[in-house]
């Protein structure tokens, strides 16, 4: 007998006419229980995984704190500061809720200490300055409502406090001590904005990003602070009064190496982008979000900064200055989710964020990229800029899609097939396709082979007397029809040709065309071709393209030039940012007022952007 739960109160027994009803009901209960158990197991696994990650994070923080303390005890102050600077910036860059208070003057002193502006190490954190008297005795404070009585009345962000994420707070708190720990419930409490920024807030899209702001002056009296409006960039170079701190409700950001003075020409300092303040003066603060992100709109171009060259880094510096000038590339790569197995992608993302938080006119060192590239590009040897460019782009592409599938295809759909198999930003922005046309002497037909390319490797004719060569002459040499004396079997008639006629054309043009001039030759001996190569500001490649290619016009976007010999030389870059051309020579950055980017005869790699 089976008593239905709906008739139990009536105490009426009902006979079962079909035993399958009982079995069906029991089966449904079993399935429901199974689903519930699976959900519970999944939740337990997630909690366990989160607990393990938290424990690993705590251990990592503790290990770094121990290492910094040991270095300080041994008198290795500079080494400890370098380690602390890299580690805390990594913590601040993590996408975590920014809910931990830190007293503003202490934060300024801490930023100045890591930046080399303050010689005295910060004392204990004193968050009691932003609390009312009756709450200063507590070890932990949690802000849950607007105008919480635990906080001093009238306090404002970036005048009395800044916010940072949990990991950054735990690291700084563990290293320096003090307190108390103050957190905020973002779902219930709204933070007061400065008086001059009480306009309606707006939540910006993911493409927007953080810019750390300079503070005009540091003074012991917080009432003298004049917080900059979010999004501004001042005409600054490094000096003793310049500090990089967070802006309203932003995590702290320290410059990587603010003690290195960038060497501008005397005419260049006054020309640092003076329109930035006007362009960004109407930016509003974002309001309350569940995972709070206070962002400014992504700048059209990155701040103008230099890269230090410890010894042989000019090849890397030049490549990165050109890539960083391609705004589409920067925007798209910032949207990519970070993963542990994407070290080159993550390193480039971190570099962009570091530059966004660096004072215009300063210089930084590319420690992370140099470190992860050192197995292939040894820091004790000179390296090739073109080799590094292809290596970096290929590594990012491989991290995003796996090993590249670069098969030569003989179908017209080859380009669509390649793009489908390689749906990444490298393919989208830099990859084009050439078609190799082989002419059979017997059947008189053309066999086509399609091949994706990242760049055009153009040979330079080594003309005696260092005669100037035009870029179009190099293109003509690359794309001209040639007779090749090699055995080749026709795919159509299978005839074994003793030689063939071959012609190359561009089948699909890339958004950004990279041209590599092959200046370094190995035959009959290793040497550099020193001939000057002239190149146009606007390039039309129609004569080198298949008839179906439309709008084959390009404009100059960047340039890498090489001076010196094959075994001892120097790279520098020219790139366009903020509607202005700049010359990037490691940490020396100058506005290119004389248009040297149009007539540098040592051109080695040329970047063109499709019009």
Secondary structure, DSSP 8 states (H G I E B T S, - for coil): ----TTSGGGT-----S-HHHHHHHHHHHHHHHHHHHHHHHHHHHHHHHHHHHHHHHHHHHHHHHHHHHHHHHTT-HHHHHHHHHHHHHHHHTS---EEEEEEHHHHHHHHHHHTTS--S----EEGGGGB-GGGTT-SEEEE-STT-TTB-TT--BTTTEEEEEHHHHHHHHHHH-EE-EEEE-TTT------GGG-S------TT-B---EEES---S-GGG-----TT---S----TT-EEE--TT------S-TTS-----TTTGGGS-TTHHHHHTT-------SS----B---SS----EE--SSS-HHHHHHHHHHTT-HHHHHHHHTS---TT-HHHHHHHHHHHHHHTS-TT-EE--HHHHHHTTTTS-TTS---HHHHHHHHHHHHHHHHHSS-----B-STTHHHHHHHH--SHHHHHH-EEEEEEEE-TTT--EEEEEEEES-EEEE----GGG--EEHHHHHHHHHS-EEE-S-EE-TTT--EESSEEEEEEEEE--SEEEEEEE-EE-SSSSEE----EE--SEEE-GGGB-TT----EEEEEEEEEEEE-SSSEEEEEEEEETTEEEEEETTEEEE-TT-GGGT-TTEEEEEEEE-
